Amino acid sequence: MMNKLIAGSVPYLPKKIVWQFSKRYVAGETIDDALNIVQDLVDKGMRVTVDLLGEFISDLRQAEENTRTYLQMMERFSAKGVRASYSLKPTSFGLLLNAEACYQNIRSLVQKAAAIHSFVRIDMEDSSCTEIELRLYKRLHNEFPNHVAIVLQAYLKRTLQDIQNLTTDSSAPETINIRLCKGIYVESEKIAYKGYEEVRRHFLEDLEFMFKHNLFAAIATHDKYLVDCAIQLIEKLNVPHNRFEFQMLYGVTPLLRDELVAAGYPMRIYVPFGKDWFAYCTRRLKENPKIASDVVKALFVRQ
Ligand SMILES: Cc1cc2nc3c(=O)[nH]c(=O)nc-3n(C[C@H](O)[C@H](O)[C@H](O)COP(=O)(O)OP(=O)(O)OC[C@H]3O[C@@H](n4cnc5c(N)ncnc54)[C@H](O)[C@@H]3O)c2cc1C
């Protein structure tokens, strides 16, 4: 209850204080801040995907600005010899304003990723975007099969069918790379599973299908139960280590993350950065009010 209260008051706290708690979850404001954190994670044996935090955009000029920033980031990372992949949200590139302009913006990023031997992952947003984002992915995947990846959410009732369709529609299913996560948006029970155990069950069902059909599986969860079950599946089905990776958010469950890395499992960390860190962090807090006590610590403990 107390944690919920604190979490609710975070948007009204001075940014400087919220930053004391947020810096565990966000690399900083600039490309160079992101580079430093990424280099550190890579040195510790992890892979990284970088995300530029963006607020809702209201005109296409902002989409073009975001495209330019991603291109600069890719150029800078590549020039420094730092290997990373890039995650993005299509609405930040104009998806809901002009789907074709959005496609062209993202296409230019995938093309750049191909030139620097990397790839772009299309994050999955709320269910009003599922169909268009899947179409966007398929179109890009036809042209750049090894340089674009997608996310699917286990809580959506349609997801297993979506995975099956991607598998049967593709002439090269081994190039399909899906990040499977539980899903973060509030969706109606008509289209989404609501029970905690039910979502876990479908997550594992989707994952098993992906393993059995040789799709690349990015297993995005901090849920120890799911991690353990995924490992059991990997062992049972003899899935080679180059056909999956675990993924976690920067700063979340670092002990579990380090255990997996030490045990030799591939791990990719999702590293967000950018001027819009404040909105991102208050969202993370609402998701998990238990960590609100960190904010209180930041209030009283001088860093
Ligand atoms: C790499 C990555 C990419 C993602 N991309 C997308 C996407 O494109 N679209 C989408 O809808 N969702 C995305 N998500 C979010 C995902 O859908 C879940 O909402 C989120 O990961 C929480 O689910 P969980 O599987 O970790 O399990 P949970 O049951 O929520 O969490 C398990 C445990 O992990 C810890 N934990 C979880 N989240 C947090 C947190 N934020 N802060 C502190 N501790 C936490 C807690 O100890 C919790 O008990 C992504 C998640 C990851 C890890």
The ligand as an ORCA input file, in Angstrom:
! r2SCAN-3c Opt
* xyz 0 1
  C      13.966     -7.287    -23.056
  C      12.500     -7.017    -22.894
  C      11.791     -6.428    -23.932
  C      10.417     -6.206    -23.821
  N       9.713     -5.725    -24.904
  C       8.375     -5.609    -24.827
  C       7.593     -5.244    -25.963
  O       8.112     -4.991    -27.066
  N       6.239     -5.161    -25.818
  C       5.612     -5.445    -24.614
  O       4.376     -5.394    -24.561
  N       6.339     -5.777    -23.528
  C       7.695     -5.867    -23.597
  N       8.406     -6.246    -22.482
  C       7.741     -6.282    -21.143
  C       7.115     -7.630    -20.865
  O       6.009     -7.819    -21.699
  C       6.657     -7.730    -19.397
  O       5.671     -6.801    -19.146
  C       7.763     -7.518    -18.380
  O       8.954     -8.146    -18.789
  C       7.345     -8.127    -17.022
  O       7.094     -9.505    -17.172
  P       8.075    -10.668    -16.631
  O       8.055    -11.767    -17.644
  O       9.402    -10.109    -16.335
  O       7.353    -11.255    -15.367
  P       6.798    -10.579    -14.040
  O       6.001    -11.641    -13.393
  O       6.134     -9.279    -14.317
  O       8.106    -10.291    -13.225
  C       8.863    -11.310    -12.608
  C       9.735    -10.648    -11.555
  O      10.696     -9.801    -12.200
  C      10.849     -8.582    -11.480
  N      10.447     -7.483    -12.348
  C       9.692     -7.550    -13.460
  N       9.545     -6.349    -14.036
  C      10.217     -5.480    -13.261
  C      10.461     -4.082    -13.308
  N       9.998     -3.321    -14.292
  N      11.235     -3.528    -12.343
  C      11.741     -4.282    -11.340
  N      11.547     -5.613    -11.232
  C      10.801     -6.207    -12.175
  C      10.017     -8.702    -10.219
  O      10.836     -9.240     -9.218
  C       8.976     -9.723    -10.608
  O       8.459    -10.399     -9.513
  C       9.767     -6.515    -22.596
  C      10.482     -7.112    -21.557
  C      11.827     -7.378    -21.690
  C      12.536     -8.058    -20.579
*
